[in-house]
Amino acid sequence: MLELDNLSVRFGGLAAVDGVSLRVDSHEVLGLVGPNGAGKTTLFNAISGLARPAGGTIRFNGANIVRTALFRRSRLGIGRTFQIPQPMHTLTVRENLIVAQRFGTGRVDDGRIDEILDFTSLAGKAGSDAATGLALTELKALEVAKALATNPRLLLLDEVLAGLETVGKRRFMTMLRELHARFGVAMIVIEHDIETISTLCQRVAVLDFGRLIADGTPEAVFRDPAVMRSYTGTSAGTSAETSAGTSTGGSHA
Ligand SMILES: Nc1ncnc2c1ncn2[C@@H]1O[C@H](COP(=O)(O)OP(=O)(O)OP(=O)(O)O)[C@@H](O)[C@H]1O
């Protein structure tokens, strides 16, 4: 479905994404981890059309979309959320979904919007002001709902669980698993928490200084000493240690 070949994104002298080659198959759930500043969000920006690559190709369902405009990528089926929820202010929750759906599909389907509101547990908030009427969990749910309204085949989820407390996080993870099964989308999931990634994802890719340093099953990747060193500054622990909530949120700073 998605194939990145030697993809690079530069900010002046900084290679934020540095020669990354990676593929995601339809219906696959891929975790994307790495320390702060490793290039994860920049990679999402390149795939979704917000960042212009300095080199390499992005193939989506066979076509090279590296020069394709943002809204066209959305219409091809690439949806995303943002790390910091970005509701459209002054609009209600339902209106947010209508705008997202029109952007992503070129039309409005009220039945589909009702389905998404139900699915994301936002039906009771459909008429609420999106900027002022929502708790953090609901704002995160709205990010997912807006992305779903664009009718994605590939969903890029940028730290949608960050900041949620344990119960909210569990509920959200259940929702993401159901989403994958019910809407049949492939997903790339950026999260720092190893337990979350191991639970949600079949495969994990690790970025470090913009480079892909590992790609494999969660069990294999999180046991790789080089991987663990790169973002925690420690050597690999046992699987019990690494699945007990270890964060991948190390920093090069
Ligand atoms: N618009 C920009 N202009 C200049 N440098 C940028 C820009 N966006 C990102 N960077 C730099 O590119 C590198 C990668 O940043 P990016 O946000 O992609 O990392 P990340 O892995 O998503 O980090 P985090 O886990 O903190 O969200 C960092 O060094 C960052 O400072």
The ligand as an SDF file (V2000), in Angstrom:
LIG
                    3D

 31 33  0  0  0  0  0  0  0  0999 V2000
    9.7330   23.1380   10.5820 N   0  0  0  0  0  0  0  0  0  0  0  0
   10.9410   22.7830   11.0390 C   0  0  0  0  0  0  0  0  0  0  0  0
   12.0050   23.5820   10.8470 N   0  0  0  0  0  0  0  0  0  0  0  0
   13.2350   23.2230   11.2930 C   0  0  0  0  0  0  0  0  0  0  0  0
   13.5070   22.0840   11.9590 N   0  0  0  0  0  0  0  0  0  0  0  0
   12.4740   21.2510   12.1750 C   0  0  0  0  0  0  0  0  0  0  0  0
   11.1430   21.5570   11.7400 C   0  0  0  0  0  0  0  0  0  0  0  0
   10.3240   20.5240   12.1070 N   0  0  0  0  0  0  0  0  0  0  0  0
   11.0980   19.6380   12.7500 C   0  0  0  0  0  0  0  0  0  0  0  0
   12.3710   20.0710   12.7940 N   0  0  0  0  0  0  0  0  0  0  0  0
   13.5110   19.3420   13.3780 C   0  0  0  0  0  0  0  0  0  0  0  0
   13.5600   18.0770   12.7230 O   0  0  0  0  0  0  0  0  0  0  0  0
   13.9170   17.0620   13.6460 C   0  0  0  0  0  0  0  0  0  0  0  0
   12.8280   16.0230   13.6760 C   0  0  0  0  0  0  0  0  0  0  0  0
   11.6830   16.5670   14.3100 O   0  0  0  0  0  0  0  0  0  0  0  0
   10.3340   15.7500   14.4660 P   0  0  0  0  0  0  0  0  0  0  0  0
    9.3290   16.6530   15.0870 O   0  0  0  0  0  0  0  0  0  0  0  0
    9.9840   15.1170   13.1800 O   0  0  0  0  0  0  0  0  0  0  0  0
   10.7660   14.6080   15.5120 O   0  0  0  0  0  0  0  0  0  0  0  0
    9.8530   13.5940   16.2960 P   0  0  0  0  0  0  0  0  0  0  0  0
   10.5400   12.2810   16.2300 O   0  0  0  0  0  0  0  0  0  0  0  0
    8.4430   13.6580   15.8140 O   0  0  0  0  0  0  0  0  0  0  0  0
    9.9460   14.1590   17.7850 O   0  0  0  0  0  0  0  0  0  0  0  0
    8.8720   14.1140   19.0060 P   0  0  0  0  0  0  0  0  0  0  0  0
    8.8840   12.7100   19.5190 O   0  0  0  0  0  0  0  0  0  0  0  0
    9.4570   15.0970   19.9820 O   0  0  0  0  0  0  0  0  0  0  0  0
    7.5370   14.5700   18.4640 O   0  0  0  0  0  0  0  0  0  0  0  0
   14.1470   17.7560   14.9880 C   0  0  0  0  0  0  0  0  0  0  0  0
   15.5210   18.0310   15.1200 O   0  0  0  0  0  0  0  0  0  0  0  0
   13.3530   19.0370   14.8560 C   0  0  0  0  0  0  0  0  0  0  0  0
   13.8890   20.0610   15.6780 O   0  0  0  0  0  0  0  0  0  0  0  0
  1  2  1  0
  2  3  1  0
  2  7  2  0
  3  4  2  0
  4  5  1  0
  5  6  2  0
  6  7  1  0
  6 10  1  0
  7  8  1  0
  8  9  2  0
  9 10  1  0
 10 11  1  0
 11 12  1  0
 11 30  1  0
 12 13  1  0
 13 14  1  0
 13 28  1  0
 14 15  1  0
 15 16  1  0
 16 17  2  0
 16 18  1  0
 16 19  1  0
 19 20  1  0
 20 21  2  0
 20 22  1  0
 20 23  1  0
 23 24  1  0
 24 25  2  0
 24 26  1  0
 24 27  1  0
 28 29  1  0
 28 30  1  0
 30 31  1  0
M  END
$$$$
